[in-house]
């Protein structure tokens, strides 16, 4: 059954108009005689016509009262589904617009088509933004992997989001996608990197740079940090930079040169 609410509305109006017209014609036709002995019969015919017309009118009104809202809701169900997807930030609702064009009123179909076009435009913009964000993320990641300092990024709960190769070579115990605050580490990590991160996140305040001696590196390093904040200023992470690790970079360069010579 087609969901054209305007067609159904017009159909009910035509039925009501026909009932009224037939009632009027019957009544007027009954009044065309001047015979006194037929007046009582005319009164009966008029009364019956009014009763029947009123009953049919009542039936049509009650049917329209309950049927039209249900039918209207069914006609607008596709629009409602698309709007629900908008609220859930889903922009890939699958609808056959060609089929809907034949079953919906033009006004309802135009609204549905515009919503579907808006979904496609939003989805395209989202994909473009995601591609641009990924492009910037890739550039920043490459840059952080090339710097001679060790870099570690953690969120507010202490989950390690990023750690570059320089830092993992110096501290193999540190792994990406682990929680530095919940896991136990050797003393040089517990007393230095972990403590600095823990104090910074708890106090929501940047700590002074920390200098310490790392036995396996056989040198002093400097650990500096900076808090990452949201647009509103709320802290949601930390960036740790471990400086004075050039020796490890020199050793790696010498190893690579040795491998090339071989």
C-alpha positions, 0 to 999 in steps of 0.5 A, a space after each residue: 500500500 502506498 504511503 501517500 497521505 495526501 491521497 488518502 486525505 483527499 479520498 476521505 474528503 471526497 467520501 464526506 462530500 459525497 455523503 453530504 451531497 447525496 443527503 442534500 439531493 434526497 432531501 430536496 427531491 423529497 420536497 418537490 411535491 405539494 401533496 398534503 397526504 405525502 408530508 408524513 412520508 416525506 418527513 420519514 424519508 428526510 429523517 431516515 436520510 439524516 440518520 443514514 447520512 449522519 451515521 456514514 459521516 460518523 464512520 468516515 470521521 472516526 476512520 479518518 481520526 484513527 487511520 490518518 495519524 497512523 498512516 502519517 506516522 508510517 509515511 514519516 517513518 523513514 525521515 524519523 529513522 534518518 533523524 535517529 541516525 543523525 542523533 547517533 552520528 551515523 551517516 550511512 543510512 541505506 534507503 532506496 530513494 527510487 522506491 520511496 519516490 513512488 510510495 511517498 508524497 512529493 513533499 515528504 520525499 523531498 525532505 527525505 532526499 535532502 536529509 539523505 544528501 546531507 548525510 552524504 555530505 557530512 560523511 564525505 566531510 568526516 572522511 576528509 577530516 579523518 584523512 587529514 587528521 591521519 596525515 598530520 598524525 603520521 607526520 608527527 609520529 615520523 617526526 617523534 621517531 626521528 628526534 634524538 630524544 626519547 619521547 613518551 605520551 600517556 593519557 590521564 589514566 597513565 596508558 602509554 599512547 606513543 613511545 619512540 624507538 629511542 626510549 624503548 631501546 634505552 628502557 625495553 620494559 616500556 611498551 606501547 598500549 600498557 599502563 605505566 602507573 599500574 605495571 611494575 618496572 625496574 628502579 630507574 623507571 619507577 623512581 624517575 619516569 613513572 614518578 614524574 608522570 604520576 606526580 604530574 597527573 595527580 597534581 595536574 601540574 607540570 613538574 620540574 625537569 628531573 636529572 638522574 643516572 641510568 646504569 645501563 646507559 652509563 650516563 645522566 639523563 634529563 627528563 622533562 614533561 609537559 601536560 596535554 590539555 583539552 580546548 577547555 583547559 582540562 588536563 587529559 595527558 602528558 608528554 615526557 621527553 628524555 634528553 641527553 641520549 645522543 650516545 644511543 643514537 651514535 651507537 645505532 649509527 655506528 652499528 648501521 655503518 658496520 652492517 653496510 660495510 659487511 
